[in-house]
Amino acid sequence: MIVLDVEASGMEPHKHSLVSIGALDFNNPGNTFYAECRIWDGAHVSEEALQVNGFSEGQIRDPRKKSDGEIVKEFLAWASALPEHTIAGQNPSFDRDFIKATCERYRLDYSLAHRTIDVHTAAYVHMVKWGIEPPVEHKRSALNSTAIQNYVGIPEEPKPHNALNGAKVAAEALSRILYDKKLLPEFKQFDIPWLAR
């Protein structure tokens, strides 16, 4: 399983661009990938997205950085050596769709799985099985990344968001939810709440 997180210049993969990719191999979490890039010419930029990921417009337009196509090609080469190409993460269809849109733009072969494993769904099911009412706000699930990190007993992801940090947080949450096991050394000191009861 590939735990993936991307940062982008907005929310729509055919209108906005990747600005960074972070990933780790769930079966060998020391094997990570991280790269930043410049946006494609003509890509839209959302100020809200830049506030989330901390990049400036100058950084994402820097001509010295690799293109979004180049880092996707590097990411796919890294992923090709892994035994499983299922993508996991917090809202992984967002990340997958940005990788796929970039592949289409540069005529690269998309070799990863279409199906994904969503940390939100895993956490929701875990709560239900433990008899915990998942939080609801505005008539929909309020299990965002922060709520899930709190639920699994790890600190909130530092801000601004970094794609590799996002992948690590998602991987740690999945390991705790699926296997009742800690995964990464940076989270070893934090207890798994339902095992500490």
Backbone as a printed PyTorch tensor [residue, N CA C, xyz], in Angstrom:
tensor([[[  0.8420,  -1.1760,   0.0000],
         [  0.0000,   0.0000,   0.0000],
         [  0.8930,   1.2470,   0.0000]],

        [[  0.5070,   2.2240,  -0.8080],
         [  1.2310,   3.4920,  -0.8840],
         [  0.3990,   4.5460,  -0.1660]],

        [[  0.9180,   5.0860,   0.9120],
         [  0.2120,   6.1640,   1.5990],
         [  0.6830,   7.4620,   0.9560]],

        [[ -0.2720,   8.1670,   0.3660],
         [  0.0240,   9.3000,  -0.5080],
         [ -0.6380,  10.5670,  -0.0080]],

        [[  0.0730,  11.6700,  -0.1350],
         [ -0.5090,  12.9870,   0.1170],
         [  0.1180,  13.9500,  -0.8840]],

        [[ -0.7100,  14.8010,  -1.4630],
         [ -0.1920,  15.8420,  -2.3460],
         [ -0.6300,  17.1950,  -1.8270]],

        [[  0.1350,  18.2030,  -2.1710],
         [ -0.2860,  19.5890,  -1.9790],
         [ -0.4680,  20.1480,  -3.3840]],

        [[ -1.4550,  21.0250,  -3.5190],
         [ -1.8080,  21.5310,  -4.8440],
         [ -2.1330,  23.0120,  -4.7790]],

        [[ -2.2590,  23.6170,  -5.9500],
         [ -2.5590,  25.0520,  -6.0240],
         [ -4.0550,  25.3250,  -5.9230]],

        [[ -4.8410,  24.2900,  -5.7130],
         [ -6.2870,  24.4080,  -5.5850],
         [ -6.9020,  23.0270,  -5.4970]],

        [[ -8.2110,  22.9480,  -5.6640],
         [ -8.9470,  21.7110,  -5.4310],
         [ -9.2970,  20.9080,  -6.6850]],

        [[ -9.1680,  21.4960,  -7.8630],
         [ -9.6240,  20.8280,  -9.0830],
         [ -8.4370,  20.3730,  -9.9270]],

        [[ -8.2710,  19.0510, -10.1140],
         [ -7.0770,  18.5250, -10.7820],
         [ -6.8570,  18.9600, -12.2210]],

        [[ -7.9260,  19.3280, -12.9480],
         [ -7.7410,  19.7510, -14.3390],
         [ -7.5940,  21.2650, -14.4730]],

        [[ -7.7470,  21.9670, -13.3550],
         [ -7.6510,  23.4230, -13.3660],
         [ -6.4400,  23.8930, -12.5490]],

        [[ -6.1530,  23.1760, -11.4700],
         [ -5.0430,  23.5110, -10.5710],
         [ -3.8890,  22.5390, -10.7950]],

        [[ -2.7930,  22.7730, -10.1000],
         [ -1.5770,  21.9760, -10.3120],
         [ -1.0520,  21.4000,  -9.0100]],

        [[ -0.3500,  20.2970,  -9.1350],
         [  0.4430,  19.7970,  -8.0140],
         [  1.5030,  20.8270,  -7.6470]],

        [[  1.8390,  20.9060,  -6.3580],
         [  3.0100,  21.6660,  -5.9290],
         [  3.9880,  20.7750,  -5.1600]],

        [[  3.4860,  19.6380,  -4.6260],
         [  4.3870,  18.6730,  -3.9780],
         [  3.6880,  17.3250,  -3.8450]],

        [[  4.5110,  16.2850,  -3.7330],
         [  4.0380,  14.9090,  -3.5220],
         [  4.8230,  14.3290,  -2.3540]],

        [[  4.0980,  13.7000,  -1.4250],
         [  4.7290,  12.9680,  -0.3350],
         [  4.1120,  11.5840,  -0.2630]],

        [[  4.9340,  10.5630,  -0.0470],
         [  4.4080,   9.1950,   0.0120],
         [  5.3360,   8.3180,   0.8320]],

        [[  4.7650,   7.2280,   1.3350],
         [  5.5920,   6.2060,   1.9730],
         [  5.0090,   4.8370,   1.6870]],

        [[  5.8790,   3.8590,   1.7380],
         [  5.5040,   2.4620,   1.5540],
         [  5.0140,   1.9570,   2.9120]],

        [[  3.7370,   1.6370,   3.0280],
         [  3.1610,   1.2250,   4.3070],
         [  3.8610,  -0.0110,   4.8670]],

        [[  4.3020,  -0.9130,   4.0040],
         [  4.9740,  -2.1340,   4.4550],
         [  6.4290,  -1.9060,   4.8340]],

        [[  6.9890,  -0.8090,   4.4030],
         [  8.3780,  -0.4520,   4.7130],
         [  8.4140,   1.0630,   4.8790]],

        [[  7.8870,   1.5820,   6.0190],
         [  7.6510,   3.0220,   6.1550],
         [  8.8930,   3.9010,   6.1380]],

        [[ 10.0640,   3.3130,   6.1990],
         [ 11.2830,   4.0910,   6.0360],
         [ 11.5390,   4.4650,   4.5870]],

        [[ 10.8250,   3.8180,   3.6810],
         [ 10.9530,   4.0740,   2.2470],
         [  9.9550,   5.1660,   1.8800]],

        [[ 10.4460,   6.3830,   1.7300],
         [  9.5640,   7.5240,   1.4790],
         [  9.9260,   8.2190,   0.1750]],

        [[  8.9890,   9.0440,  -0.2750],
         [  9.1930,   9.8720,  -1.4610],
         [  8.7020,  11.2760,  -1.1340]],

        [[  9.5040,  12.2810,  -1.5230],
         [  9.0480,  13.6670,  -1.3980],
         [  9.6670,  14.4950,  -2.5130]],

        [[  8.8410,  15.3070,  -3.1740],
         [  9.3390,  16.2130,  -4.2090],
         [  8.4080,  17.4140,  -4.3140]],

        [[  8.9950,  18.5640,  -4.6280],
         [  8.2540,  19.7930,  -4.8920],
         [  8.4420,  20.1570,  -6.3590]],

        [[  7.5080,  20.9510,  -6.8820],
         [  7.6000,  21.3160,  -8.2940],
         [  7.0340,  22.7090,  -8.5330]],

        [[  7.2180,  23.1530,  -9.7640],
         [  6.5370,  24.3770, -10.2020],
         [  5.2230,  23.9630, -10.8490]],

        [[  4.2730,  24.8640, -10.8510],
         [  2.9780,  24.5580, -11.4530],
         [  3.0820,  24.6250, -12.9730]],

        [[  2.1430,  23.9630, -13.6480],
         [  2.1350,  23.9960, -15.1110],
         [  1.6450,  25.3620, -15.5870]],

        [[  2.1470,  25.7590, -16.7350],
         [  1.7650,  27.0550, -17.3190],
         [  0.2600,  27.1010, -17.5390]],

        [[ -0.3810,  28.1170, -16.9920],
         [ -1.8220,  28.2630, -17.1330],
         [ -2.6170,  27.7070, -15.9700]],

        [[ -1.9650,  27.0290, -15.0290],
         [ -2.6790,  26.4870, -13.8740],
         [ -3.2160,  27.6230, -13.0120]],

        [[ -4.4050,  27.4240, -12.4840],
         [ -4.9980,  28.3970, -11.5770],
         [ -4.3780,  28.2390, -10.1900]],

        [[ -4.4100,  29.3230,  -9.4200],
         [ -3.8510,  29.3150,  -8.0650],
         [ -4.8970,  29.8750,  -7.1120]],

        [[ -5.1840,  29.1130,  -6.0740],
         [ -6.1160,  29.5370,  -5.0380],
         [ -5.3260,  30.0310,  -3.8300]],

        [[ -5.6380,  31.2300,  -3.3740],
         [ -4.9730,  31.7610,  -2.1770],
         [ -5.2270,  30.8780,  -0.9720]],

        [[ -6.4210,  30.2990,  -0.8820],
         [ -6.7450,  29.4010,   0.2330],
         [ -5.8250,  28.1880,   0.2340]],

        [[ -5.5470,  27.6380,  -0.9410],
         [ -4.6560,  26.4780,  -1.0350],
         [ -3.2480,  26.8440,  -0.5800]],

        [[ -2.7710,  28.0270,  -0.9780],
         [ -1.4280,  28.4540,  -0.5700],
         [ -1.3610,  28.6870,   0.9310]],

        [[ -2.4500,  29.1450,   1.5370],
         [ -2.4720,  29.2930,   2.9900],
         [ -2.3500,  27.9370,   3.6740]],

        [[ -2.9640,  26.9130,   3.1060],
         [ -2.9120,  25.5640,   3.6860],
         [ -1.5170,  24.9660,   3.5430]],

        [[ -0.9220,  25.0720,   2.3380],
         [  0.3520,  24.3750,   2.1130],
         [  1.5870,  25.2430,   2.3650]],

        [[  1.3950,  26.5390,   2.5770],
         [  2.5170,  27.3960,   2.9570],
         [  3.4320,  27.8320,   1.8430]],

        [[  3.1380,  27.4400,   0.6100],
         [  3.9600,  27.8780,  -0.5100],
         [  3.5510,  29.2900,  -0.9230]],

        [[  4.5140,  30.0460,  -1.4220],
         [  4.2000,  31.3550,  -2.0050],
         [  4.0060,  31.1670,  -3.5020]],

        [[  3.3900,  32.1450,  -4.1310],
         [  3.2120,  32.0570,  -5.5760],
         [  4.5700,  32.0400,  -6.2820]],

        [[  5.5430,  32.7670,  -5.7450],
         [  6.8870,  32.7400,  -6.3200],
         [  7.5090,  31.3550,  -6.2460]],

        [[  7.3030,  30.6530,  -5.1460],
         [  7.8680,  29.3070,  -5.0050],
         [  7.2490,  28.3240,  -5.9910]],

        [[  5.9390,  28.4230,  -6.2000],
         [  5.2970,  27.4390,  -7.0810],
         [  5.4500,  27.7780,  -8.5640]],

        [[  5.9670,  28.9780,  -8.8470],
         [  6.2380,  29.3570, -10.2430],
         [  7.7460,  29.3940, -10.5370]],

        [[  8.5630,  28.9960,  -9.5810],
         [ 10.0150,  29.0610,  -9.7090],
         [ 10.4900,  28.2020, -10.8880]],

        [[ 11.0710,  28.8090, -11.9200],
         [ 11.4860,  28.0430, -13.1030],
         [ 12.6440,  27.0830, -12.8180]],

        [[ 13.3190,  27.2430, -11.6790],
         [ 14.4120,  26.3240, -11.3270],
         [ 13.8940,  24.9950, -10.7800]],

        [[ 12.6320,  24.9740, -10.3620],
         [ 12.0490,  23.7310,  -9.8530],
         [ 11.6570,  22.8200, -11.0140]],

        [[ 11.6050,  21.5360, -10.7220],
         [ 11.1340,  20.5690, -11.7150],
         [  9.6720,  20.8410, -12.0210]],

        [[  9.2320,  20.3730, -13.1700],
         [  7.8200,  20.5040, -13.5360],
         [  6.9960,  19.4820, -12.7560]],

        [[  5.6850,  19.6920, -12.7540],
         [  4.7940,  18.7320, -12.1180],
         [  4.8890,  17.3760, -12.8160]],

        [[  5.0500,  17.3780, -14.1300],
         [  5.2100,  16.1270, -14.8680],
         [  6.4690,  15.3720, -14.4760]],

        [[  7.5620,  16.1060, -14.2510],
         [  8.8190,  15.4470, -13.8660],
         [  8.7080,  14.7720, -12.5080]],

        [[  8.0610,  15.4470, -11.5340],
         [  7.9940,  14.8010, -10.2120],
         [  6.9990,  13.6450, -10.2100]],

        [[  5.9550,  13.7230, -11.0270],
         [  5.0340,  12.5850, -11.1210],
         [  5.7540,  11.3980, -11.7480]],

        [[  6.5540,  11.6570, -12.7590],
         [  7.3290,  10.5700, -13.3840],
         [  8.2790,   9.9350, -12.3630]],

        [[  8.9330,  10.7590, -11.5360],
         [  9.8160,  10.2390, -10.4870],
         [  9.0270,   9.4550,  -9.4430]],

        [[  7.8670,   9.9720,  -9.0680],
         [  7.0260,   9.2800,  -8.0890],
         [  6.5850,   7.9210,  -8.6200]],

        [[  6.1430,   7.8680,  -9.8630],
         [  5.7070,   6.5990, -10.4380],
         [  6.8580,   5.6040, -10.5390]],

        [[  8.0480,   6.0860, -10.8250],
         [  9.2270,   5.1980, -10.8550],
         [  9.5100,   4.6500,  -9.4610]],

        [[  9.4190,   5.5150,  -8.4430],
         [  9.5980,   5.0660,  -7.0530],
         [  8.5360,   4.0250,  -6.7090]],

        [[  7.2800,   4.3100,  -7.0400],
         [  6.1660,   3.4180,  -6.7010],
         [  6.2500,   2.0870,  -7.4340]],

        [[  6.8240,   2.0770,  -8.6310],
         [  6.8560,   0.8560,  -9.4430],
         [  7.6080,  -0.2760,  -8.7540]],

        [[  8.5310,   0.0560,  -7.8690],
         [  9.3140,  -0.9730,  -7.1730],
         [  8.5760,  -1.5670,  -5.9780]],

        [[  7.4440,  -0.9930,  -5.6090],
         [  6.7170,  -1.4600,  -4.4300],
         [  5.8250,  -2.6440,  -4.7770]],

        [[  5.5840,  -3.5250,  -3.7920],
         [  4.8100,  -4.7280,  -4.0840],
         [  3.3090,  -4.5000,  -4.2660]],

        [[  2.7690,  -3.3990,  -3.7390],
         [  1.3390,  -3.1260,  -3.8810],
         [  1.1330,  -1.6640,  -4.2540]],

        [[  0.2590,  -1.4210,  -5.2070],
         [  0.0440,  -0.0660,  -5.7080],
         [ -1.3020,   0.5260,  -5.3080]],

        [[ -1.9210,  -0.0060,  -4.2540],
         [ -3.1480,   0.5710,  -3.7330],
         [ -2.7930,   1.8440,  -2.9790]],

        [[ -3.5240,   2.9240,  -3.2630],
         [ -3.2630,   4.2110,  -2.6180],
         [ -4.1300,   4.3490,  -1.3760]],

        [[ -3.5210,   4.8410,  -0.3100],
         [ -4.2360,   5.1120,   0.9340],
         [ -3.9230,   6.5310,   1.3720]],

        [[ -4.8040,   7.0850,   2.1990],
         [ -4.5660,   8.4170,   2.7400],
         [ -5.8580,   9.0460,   3.2250]],

        [[ -5.7460,  10.2870,   3.6390],
         [ -6.9250,  11.0530,   4.0210],
         [ -7.4960,  11.6700,   2.7540]],

        [[ -8.6690,  11.2270,   2.3450],
         [ -9.2930,  11.6510,   1.0810],
         [ -8.3740,  11.3260,  -0.1070]],

        [[ -7.9780,  10.0550,  -0.2580],
         [ -6.9730,   9.6970,  -1.2700],
         [ -7.4250,   9.8580,  -2.7100]],

        [[ -8.7250,   9.9220,  -2.9550],
         [ -9.1600,  10.1330,  -4.3380],
         [ -8.7080,  11.5050,  -4.8370]],

        [[ -8.6250,  12.4880,  -3.9410],
         [ -8.1070,  13.8160,  -4.2930],
         [ -6.6660,  13.6870,  -4.7960]],

        [[ -5.8390,  12.9900,  -4.0210],
         [ -4.4210,  12.8230,  -4.3650],
         [ -4.2640,  12.0160,  -5.6500]],

        [[ -5.0020,  10.8930,  -5.7330],
         [ -4.9510,  10.0490,  -6.9230],
         [ -5.3490,  10.8400,  -8.1650]],

        [[ -6.4160,  11.6360,  -8.0440],
         [ -6.9030,  12.3690,  -9.2190],
         [ -5.9090,  13.4300,  -9.6890]],

        [[ -5.1580,  14.0430,  -8.7800],
         [ -4.1230,  14.9930,  -9.2010],
         [ -2.9880,  14.2740,  -9.9180]],

        [[ -2.6090,  13.0900,  -9.4250],
         [ -1.5580,  12.3200, -10.1080],
         [ -2.0540,  11.9030, -11.4960]],

        [[ -3.2880,  11.4100, -11.5640],
         [ -3.8530,  10.9790, -12.8600],
         [ -3.9600,  12.1450, -13.8430]],

        [[ -4.4250,  13.3000, -13.3870],
         [ -4.5680,  14.4600, -14.2780],
         [ -3.2040,  14.9000, -14.8050]],

        [[ -2.1910,  14.8210, -13.9540],
         [ -0.8410,  15.1840, -14.3920],
         [ -0.3340,  14.1820, -15.4130]],

        [[ -0.6180,  12.9050, -15.1980],
         [ -0.2460,  11.8820, -16.1830],
         [ -0.9070,  12.1680, -17.5230]],

        [[ -2.1790,  12.5190, -17.5060],
         [ -2.8840,  12.8340, -18.7520],
         [ -2.2570,  14.0370, -19.4460]],

        [[ -1.9220,  15.0710, -18.6770],
         [ -1.3600,  16.3040, -19.2370],
         [ -0.0320,  16.0410, -19.9340]],

        [[  0.7840,  15.1230, -19.3800],
         [  2.1180,  14.8600, -19.9230],
         [  2.1990,  13.5300, -20.6770]],

        [[  1.0610,  12.8910, -20.8880],
         [  1.0000,  11.6120, -21.6010],
         [  1.8830,  10.5500, -20.9350]],

        [[  1.7610,  10.4660, -19.6070],
         [  2.4620,   9.4450, -18.8360],
         [  1.4850,   8.3180, -18.5370]],

        [[  1.9990,   7.1010, -18.4570],
         [  1.1480,   5.9600, -18.1160],
         [  0.8910,   5.9640, -16.6140]],

        [[ -0.3830,   5.9880, -16.2460],
         [ -0.7670,   5.9100, -14.8400],
         [ -0.8140,   4.4390, -14.4640]],

        [[  0.0640,   4.0180, -13.5570],
         [  0.2130,   2.5930, -13.2510],
         [ -0.3140,   2.1990, -11.8740]],

        [[ -0.9000,   3.1300, -11.1420],
         [ -1.3590,   2.8210,  -9.7910],
         [ -2.8110,   2.3600,  -9.8040]],

        [[ -3.2410,   1.8020,  -8.6830],
         [ -4.6050,   1.2840,  -8.5750],
         [ -5.6260,   2.4170,  -8.5870]],

        [[ -6.8220,   2.1070,  -9.0800],
         [ -7.9100,   3.0850,  -9.0410],
         [ -8.5680,   3.0920,  -7.6530]],

        [[ -8.7310,   1.9120,  -7.0500],
         [ -9.3460,   1.8250,  -5.7230],
         [ -8.4110,   2.4030,  -4.6750]],

        [[ -9.0140,   2.9990,  -3.6600],
         [ -8.2250,   3.6350,  -2.6050],
         [ -8.7090,   3.1800,  -1.2350]],

        [[ -7.8690,   3.4080,  -0.2380],
         [ -8.2170,   3.1510,   1.1610],
         [ -8.2070,   4.4980,   1.8630]],

        [[ -9.3760,   4.9030,   2.3540],
         [ -9.5580,   6.2250,   2.9390],
         [ -9.4830,   6.1490,   4.4600]],

        [[ -8.5980,   6.9340,   5.0640],
         [ -8.4520,   6.9700,   6.5210],
         [ -9.7700,   7.4040,   7.1690]],

        [[-10.4840,   8.3240,   6.5270],
         [-11.7650,   8.7730,   7.0760],
         [-12.7230,   7.5970,   7.2570]],

        [[-12.8760,   6.7830,   6.2240],
         [-13.7900,   5.6460,   6.2940],
         [-13.3300,   4.6520,   7.3500]],

        [[-12.0350,   4.3720,   7.3680],
         [-11.5040,   3.4360,   8.3630],
         [-11.7680,   3.9320,   9.7810]],

        [[-11.5580,   5.2130,  10.0310],
         [-11.7930,   5.7730,  11.3620],
         [-13.2780,   5.7450,  11.7160]],

        [[-14.1170,   6.0690,  10.7510],
         [-15.5650,   6.0680,  10.9770],
         [-16.0370,   4.6600,  11.3870]],

        [[-15.6150,   3.6560,  10.6290],
         [-15.9990,   2.2730,  10.9210],
         [-15.4440,   1.8510,  12.2800]],

        [[-14.2060,   2.2200,  12.5610],
         [-13.5920,   1.8670,  13.8440],
         [-14.3920,   2.4520,  15.0060]],

        [[-14.7960,   3.6990,  14.8880],
         [-15.5810,   4.3340,  15.9430],
         [-16.9110,   3.6050,  16.1490]],

        [[-17.5760,   3.3060,  15.0580],
         [-18.8610,   2.6170,  15.1510],
         [-18.6880,   1.2680,  15.8470]],

        [[-17.6460,   0.5280,  15.4710],
         [-17.4130,  -0.7840,  16.0810],
         [-17.1090,  -0.6800,  17.5740]],

        [[-16.5360,   0.4410,  18.0060],
         [-16.2320,   0.6540,  19.4200],
         [-17.3900,   1.3420,  20.1600]],

        [[-18.4860,   1.5350,  19.4620],
         [-19.6450,   2.1410,  20.1010],
         [-19.5200,   3.6410,  20.3130]],

        [[-18.6870,   4.2700,  19.5140],
         [-18.4690,   5.7170,  19.6080],
         [-19.2200,   6.3870,  18.4610]],

        [[-19.9780,   7.4030,  18.7850],
         [-20.7220,   8.1460,  17.7580],
         [-19.7550,   9.0400,  16.9830]],

        [[-19.5770,   8.7980,  15.6730],
         [-18.7100,   9.6830,  14.8900],
         [-19.2640,  11.1220,  14.8980]],

        [[-18.3930,  12.1070,  14.9630],
         [-18.8710,  13.4920,  15.0170],
         [-19.5350,  13.9200,  13.7100]],

        [[-20.5860,  14.7190,  13.8610],
         [-21.3250,  15.2300,  12.7180],
         [-21.4410,  16.7390,  12.8620]],

        [[-21.2430,  17.4290,  11.7690],
         [-21.3810,  18.8830,  11.7450],
         [-22.0130,  19.2600,  10.4140]],

        [[-23.0100,  20.1290,  10.4390],
         [-23.7260,  20.5380,   9.2280],
         [-24.2920,  19.3300,   8.4770]],

        [[-24.7800,  18.3440,   9.2440],
         [-25.4200,  17.1360,   8.7060],
         [-24.4730,  16.2390,   7.9150]],

        [[-23.1620,  16.3260,   8.1970],
         [-22.2060,  15.4300,   7.5340],
         [-21.0610,  15.1030,   8.4890]],

        [[-20.3070,  14.0830,   8.1450],
         [-19.2010,  13.6490,   8.9980],
         [-18.2300,  14.7980,   9.2550]],

        [[-17.8530,  14.9500,  10.5050],
         [-16.8690,  15.9630,  10.8860],
         [-15.5270,  15.3080,  11.2240]],

        [[-15.3340,  14.1050,  10.7250],
         [-14.0710,  13.3940,  10.9690],
         [-13.0110,  13.8760,   9.9880]],

        [[-12.5090,  15.0780,  10.2140],
         [-11.4250,  15.5910,   9.3760],
         [-10.0920,  15.0680,   9.9100]],

        [[ -9.0030,  15.4750,   9.2920],
         [ -7.6780,  14.9820,   9.6970],
         [ -7.4000,  15.2360,  11.1670]],

        [[ -7.7080,  16.4390,  11.6350],
         [ -7.4380,  16.7800,  13.0350],
         [ -8.2310,  15.8840,  13.9710]],

        [[ -9.5030,  15.6590,  13.6860],
         [-10.3360,  14.7960,  14.5360],
         [ -9.7980,  13.3650,  14.5450]],

        [[ -9.3500,  12.8890,  13.4030],
         [ -8.8120,  11.5250,  13.3220],
         [ -7.5010,  11.4230,  14.0910]],

        [[ -6.6360,  12.4190,  13.9430],
         [ -5.3660,  12.3940,  14.6800],
         [ -5.6190,  12.3790,  16.1820]],

        [[ -6.5880,  13.1600,  16.6180],
         [ -6.9630,  13.1560,  18.0290],
         [ -7.4980,  11.7830,  18.4310]],

        [[ -8.3370,  11.1910,  17.6030],
         [ -8.9360,   9.8890,  17.8880],
         [ -7.8800,   8.7940,  18.0400]],

        [[ -6.8570,   8.8160,  17.1700],
         [ -5.8310,   7.7590,  17.2260],
         [ -4.6940,   8.0980,  18.1940]],

        [[ -4.7360,   9.2990,  18.7920],
         [ -3.7830,   9.6360,  19.8440],
         [ -2.4810,  10.2580,  19.3890]],

        [[ -2.4670,  10.8730,  18.2090],
         [ -1.2350,  11.5250,  17.7630],
         [ -1.4800,  13.0300,  17.6360]],

        [[ -0.4060,  13.8380,  17.7100],
         [ -0.5870,  15.2890,  17.6140],
         [ -1.0800,  15.7140,  16.2350]],

        [[ -1.7110,  16.8650,  16.2160],
         [ -2.1810,  17.4420,  14.9640],
         [ -1.0020,  17.6870,  14.0270]],

        [[ -1.2240,  17.4500,  12.7490],
         [ -0.1850,  17.6830,  11.7360],
         [  0.2460,  19.1430,  11.7860]],

        [[  1.5570,  19.3950,  11.7720],
         [  2.0360,  20.7880,  11.7950],
         [  1.5330,  21.5750,  10.5890]],

        [[  1.3660,  22.8630,  10.7940],
         [  0.9430,  23.7660,   9.7190],
         [  2.0780,  24.7140,   9.4030]],

        [[  2.2630,  25.1230,   8.1620],
         [  1.4760,  24.7170,   7.0020],
         [  1.6740,  23.2370,   6.6780]],

        [[  0.7440,  22.6900,   5.9070],
         [  0.7960,  21.2710,   5.5740],
         [  1.9680,  20.9770,   4.6450]],

        [[  2.5690,  19.8140,   4.8780],
         [  3.6500,  19.3070,   4.0520],
         [  3.2180,  17.9230,   3.5880]],

        [[  3.3820,  17.6340,   2.3170],
         [  2.8720,  16.3800,   1.7610],
         [  3.4580,  15.1470,   2.4400]],

        [[  4.7490,  15.1410,   2.7560],
         [  5.3230,  13.9610,   3.4080],
         [  4.8040,  13.8320,   4.8330]],

        [[  4.6760,  14.9430,   5.5500],
         [  4.0790,  14.8770,   6.8860],
         [  2.6610,  14.3290,   6.8140]],

        [[  1.9000,  14.7830,   5.8150],
         [  0.5310,  14.2970,   5.6480],
         [  0.4790,  12.8010,   5.4120]],

        [[  1.3900,  12.2970,   4.5880],
         [  1.4460,  10.8550,   4.3320],
         [  1.8120,  10.0950,   5.6030]],

        [[  2.7480,  10.6290,   6.3760],
         [  3.1600,   9.9540,   7.6120],
         [  2.0260,   9.9180,   8.6350]],

        [[  1.3160,  11.0250,   8.7890],
         [  0.1980,  11.0840,   9.7300],
         [ -0.8900,  10.0890,   9.3160]],

        [[ -1.1970,  10.0440,   8.0250],
         [ -2.2180,   9.1080,   7.5330],
         [ -1.7760,   7.6630,   7.7460]],

        [[ -0.5090,   7.3670,   7.4870],
         [  0.0030,   6.0120,   7.6710],
         [ -0.0590,   5.5990,   9.1380]],

        [[  0.3190,   6.4930,  10.0270],
         [  0.2670,   6.1860,  11.4610],
         [ -1.1700,   5.9360,  11.9010]],

        [[ -2.0850,   6.7780,  11.4380],
         [ -3.4950,   6.5870,  11.7930],
         [ -4.0000,   5.2380,  11.2830]],

        [[ -3.6830,   4.8900,  10.0400],
         [ -4.1240,   3.6080,   9.4850],
         [ -3.5610,   2.4300,  10.2600]],

        [[ -2.3040,   2.4800,  10.6070],
         [ -1.6930,   1.3850,  11.3450],
         [ -2.3850,   1.1710,  12.6880]],

        [[ -2.6750,   2.2650,  13.3560],
         [ -3.3500,   2.1710,  14.6550],
         [ -4.7800,   1.6490,  14.5020]],

        [[ -5.4900,   2.1320,  13.4950],
         [ -6.8770,   1.7290,  13.2860],
         [ -6.9710,   0.2790,  12.8130]],

        [[ -6.1420,  -0.1050,  11.8410],
         [ -6.2430,  -1.4370,  11.2490],
         [ -5.5940,  -2.5280,  12.0940]],

        [[ -4.4760,  -2.2010,  12.7300],
         [ -3.6790,  -3.2480,  13.3900],
         [ -3.4370,  -3.0330,  14.8850]],

        [[ -3.9510,  -1.9300,  15.4400],
         [ -3.6640,  -1.5910,  16.8510],
         [ -2.1590,  -1.5100,  17.0960]],

        [[ -1.4180,  -1.0150,  16.0890],
         [  0.0380,  -0.9370,  16.1880],
         [  0.5260,   0.4510,  15.8240]],

        [[  1.5710,   0.8750,  16.5430],
         [  2.2670,   2.1030,  16.1720],
         [  3.1590,   1.7770,  14.9830]],

        [[  3.3900,   2.7670,  14.1170],
         [  4.1300,   2.5060,  12.8810],
         [  5.4540,   3.2500,  12.7980]],

        [[  5.4340,   4.5520,  13.0690],
         [  6.5990,   5.4020,  12.8250],
         [  7.2510,   5.8460,  14.1320]],

        [[  8.5840,   5.9600,  14.1360],
         [  9.2860,   6.3170,  15.3700],
         [  8.8520,   7.6610,  15.9580]],

        [[  8.4800,   8.6120,  15.1050],
         [  8.0970,   9.9260,  15.6280],
         [  6.7820,   9.9150,  16.4080]],

        [[  6.0560,   8.8010,  16.3430],
         [  4.7840,   8.7020,  17.0710],
         [  4.8190,   7.6390,  18.1740]],

        [[  5.9660,   7.0040,  18.4030],
         [  6.0660,   5.9020,  19.3730],
         [  5.6720,   6.3230,  20.7850]],

        [[  5.9330,   7.5730,  21.1480],
         [  5.6610,   8.0230,  22.5130],
         [  4.1770,   8.2270,  22.7940]],

        [[  3.3470,   8.2140,  21.7670],
         [  1.9260,   8.4990,  21.9310],
         [  1.1250,   7.2010,  21.9900]],

        [[  0.4070,   7.0310,  23.0890],
         [ -0.3850,   5.8100,  23.2870],
         [ -1.5400,   5.7350,  22.2960]],

        [[ -1.9670,   4.5210,  22.0340],
         [ -3.1750,   4.2610,  21.2480],
         [ -4.3230,   4.3230,  22.2440]],

        [[ -5.1990,   5.3070,  22.1470],
         [ -6.1970,   5.5550,  23.1950],
         [ -7.0550,   4.3550,  23.5840]],

        [[ -7.5390,   3.5760,  22.6340],
         [ -8.4430,   2.4720,  22.9890],
         [ -7.6990,   1.2930,  23.6110]],

        [[ -6.3620,   1.2580,  23.4950],
         [ -5.5860,   0.2180,  24.1670],
         [ -5.1490,   0.6480,  25.5610]],

        [[ -5.2270,   1.9550,  25.8120],
         [ -4.7740,   2.4920,  27.1110],
         [ -5.9260,   2.5630,  28.1270]],

        [[ -7.1460,   2.2140,  27.6910],
         [ -8.3120,   2.2860,  28.5880],
         [ -8.2760,   1.2250,  29.6460]]])
